[in-house]
Amino acid sequence: MIYQSKLAPKYDFLQEKNVTFLLSLLNTENENVTGLGASIITHSCETCIEQKALSDAGVLKRLICLLGGSLCQRYASLESLATIIKGNPEVVSKYLGPESGKALTAVTELTNDRCPRTRLLACMCMIVMRNTSPCYLQDVGTKTKLVSILLELLDDPSQVGDEAAFALSSLIAENEELQKLAFEANAVDKLCNHLRKGSLQAKRIRGILLALADLCSKLESCRSRLLSLQVCCFVGFLNLQL
């Protein structure tokens, strides 16, 4: 679809008629049409004003309802949700905070979905929420679960495995507590073991190295463990353009 291309024109969400049309797409029963609506959001929503306009118009509530739809609708809704809440604490507080109940519960439950991509997108949505409003998702159990799921998804041979490393990096960046949790989950060893496998795509290697860099940015224990595994020796033999 056209709005899955980065070259597609941006959609103006500040015009009421455009938002009304977008809602008409999201309210249909056809999953291809709802997917189009969601992809328009992911492609075009870039400012806090646009995020608020969509939220106030009821778009976010509709996306939350679509989390219970088909696989394609879940994919599209999770990506669009992350786009609308990213960097906007007001939207997170009003629509996804504990007082909203249903929304946060729905996203959290999808981290247990049997489909790897659904689990990944649900984790990414929760990471965006936490990075936007650190006051939410403070319990250690939830944080540990996110780390565990992302480390598990690294084993996926598809694009999910590629993106999982970048998601892990986003989760632990500049956060010593989360880096400790990742270290305790044996993240350094698991990431290095993936590098040892060889024949990896360049994107996956970049993601793993980025996650390792974030993991070792604050903790000496992580740096010592990485050096003990002599990761530099086999990274030099990857012979890939990163």
C-alpha positions in Angstrom: 0.0 0.0 0.0 1.1 3.5 -0.7 1.4 4.6 2.9 3.8 1.8 3.6 6.3 3.6 1.5 8.6 6.3 3.0 8.1 8.3 -0.2 4.3 8.6 0.3 3.0 12.1 1.0 2.2 13.0 4.6 -1.5 13.0 5.6 -2.7 16.2 7.3 -4.3 15.3 10.6 -5.1 18.9 11.5 -7.9 19.0 9.0 -11.1 17.7 10.6 -12.4 16.1 7.4 -9.2 14.1 7.1 -9.5 12.8 10.7 -13.2 11.9 10.0 -12.1 10.0 6.9 -9.4 8.2 8.9 -11.9 7.1 11.5 -14.2 5.8 8.8 -11.3 3.6 7.6 -10.6 2.3 11.1 -14.3 1.6 11.8 -14.8 -0.7 8.9 -14.9 -4.5 9.2 -12.5 -5.0 6.4 -9.0 -5.7 7.8 -7.3 -4.4 4.7 -9.1 -1.1 5.1 -8.3 -0.8 8.8 -4.7 -1.7 8.0 -4.6 1.2 5.5 -5.9 3.6 8.2 -3.3 2.4 10.7 -0.5 2.7 8.2 -1.5 6.3 7.4 -1.0 7.0 11.1 2.3 5.3 11.4 3.6 7.1 8.3 2.3 10.6 8.9 1.8 11.3 12.6 5.0 13.1 13.7 4.1 16.0 16.1 2.5 16.3 19.6 -0.3 18.4 18.1 -1.1 15.6 15.6 -1.0 13.0 18.3 -3.4 15.0 20.5 -5.7 15.7 17.6 -6.0 12.0 16.8 -6.4 11.0 20.4 -9.1 13.6 21.1 -11.0 12.5 18.0 -11.2 8.9 19.3 -8.6 7.3 17.1 -6.6 5.9 19.9 -9.6 4.3 21.5 -10.5 2.7 18.2 -6.9 1.3 17.8 -7.2 -0.2 21.3 -10.4 -2.0 20.2 -8.6 -3.4 17.2 -6.0 -5.1 19.4 -8.7 -7.8 19.8 -9.0 -8.2 16.0 -7.2 -10.3 13.4 -3.5 -10.8 13.3 -3.0 -8.0 10.7 -5.2 -5.7 12.7 -3.1 -6.3 15.9 0.1 -5.6 14.0 -1.2 -2.4 12.6 -2.8 -1.2 15.8 0.3 -1.8 17.9 2.5 0.1 15.5 0.0 3.0 15.3 -0.4 3.1 19.1 3.3 3.4 19.5 3.4 6.2 17.0 0.6 8.2 18.7 2.0 8.0 22.2 5.7 8.4 21.5 7.2 11.4 23.3 3.7 12.6 24.5 3.3 12.0 28.2 -0.2 13.7 28.2 -1.6 11.1 25.7 0.0 8.2 27.7 -1.4 9.5 31.0 -4.9 10.1 29.6 -5.3 6.9 27.5 -2.8 4.3 28.6 -2.2 5.0 32.2 -3.4 2.7 35.1 -6.6 4.6 35.4 -7.4 3.6 31.8 -7.1 0.0 32.7 -8.2 -1.7 29.5 -5.6 -0.3 27.2 -2.5 -1.2 29.2 -4.0 -4.6 30.0 -4.6 -5.3 26.4 -1.1 -4.4 25.3 0.4 -6.3 28.2 -1.6 -9.5 27.4 -0.3 -9.4 23.8 3.3 -9.9 25.1 2.1 -13.5 25.7 0.7 -14.0 22.2 1.9 -17.1 20.4 2.9 -15.0 17.3 6.5 -13.7 17.6 5.8 -10.5 15.8 2.8 -9.7 18.0 5.0 -10.2 21.1 7.7 -8.0 19.6 5.3 -5.1 18.7 3.6 -5.3 22.1 7.0 -5.1 23.8 7.9 -2.1 21.6 4.7 -0.4 22.4 5.3 -0.8 26.2 8.9 0.4 25.7 7.7 3.6 24.0 5.2 4.1 26.8 7.9 3.6 29.5 10.4 5.8 27.7 7.8 8.5 27.3 6.5 8.4 30.8 9.0 6.7 33.2 6.5 6.8 36.0 4.6 3.9 34.4 5.6 0.3 34.2 7.8 0.6 37.3 7.4 -2.9 38.7 10.5 -5.1 38.4 8.4 -8.1 37.2 7.2 -6.3 34.1 10.7 -5.0 33.2 12.2 -8.4 33.7 9.5 -9.9 31.5 10.2 -7.4 28.7 14.0 -8.2 28.8 13.3 -12.0 28.8 10.9 -11.8 25.8 13.2 -9.7 23.7 16.2 -12.0 24.4 14.0 -15.0 23.4 12.9 -13.2 20.2 16.5 -12.9 19.2 16.3 -16.6 18.3 13.7 -15.9 15.6 15.2 -16.2 12.1 12.9 -13.7 10.6 12.9 -9.9 10.7 11.5 -10.2 14.2 14.9 -11.4 15.4 16.6 -8.4 13.7 14.2 -5.9 15.3 14.3 -7.5 18.8 18.0 -6.4 19.3 17.1 -2.8 18.5 14.1 -3.0 20.9 16.3 -4.3 23.6 18.7 -1.5 23.1 15.9 1.0 23.3 14.7 -0.5 26.5 18.0 -0.5 28.4 19.6 2.6 27.0 20.8 5.1 29.7 19.0 3.0 32.4 21.3 1.2 34.9 18.5 -0.7 36.6 17.3 -2.2 33.3 20.9 -3.0 32.3 21.4 -4.9 35.6 18.2 -6.8 35.0 19.5 -7.7 31.5 22.8 -8.7 32.8 21.1 -11.0 35.4 19.2 -12.5 32.5 22.5 -13.5 30.9 22.1 -11.0 28.1 25.8 -10.5 27.4 26.3 -14.2 26.9 23.2 -14.6 24.8 24.0 -11.6 22.5 27.6 -12.8 22.0 26.4 -16.3 21.3 24.4 -14.9 18.4 27.4 -13.2 17.0 29.4 -16.4 17.1 26.8 -18.1 14.9 28.1 -16.2 11.9 26.2 -15.8 8.6 24.0 -13.1 10.1 22.5 -10.3 8.2 24.2 -6.9 8.7 21.0 -5.4 10.3 21.0 -8.1 13.0 24.7 -7.6 13.7 24.2 -3.9 14.1 21.3 -4.4 16.5 23.3 -6.9 18.6 26.3 -4.6 18.8 24.1 -1.6 19.7 22.5 -3.6 22.5 25.9 -4.7 23.8 27.1 -1.1 23.7 24.1 0.1 25.7 24.4 -2.9 28.1 28.0 -2.1 28.8 27.6 1.7 29.0 27.3 1.9 32.8 28.1 -1.5 34.4 31.6 -2.7 34.9 30.3 -6.2 35.4 28.9 -6.2 31.9 32.1 -4.8 30.4 34.2 -7.4 32.2 32.0 -10.2 31.1 32.1 -9.0 27.5 35.9 -8.9 27.5 36.1 -12.3 29.1 34.1 -13.7 26.1 36.7 -12.1 23.7 33.9 -10.8 21.5 36.3 -8.5 19.6 38.1 -11.5 18.2 35.2 -13.0 16.3 33.6 -9.7 15.4 36.6 -9.0 13.3 35.9 -12.1 11.2 32.3 -11.3 10.4 33.4 -9.7 7.1 30.2 -7.8 6.7 29.6 -4.1 6.0 27.9 -2.9 9.1 
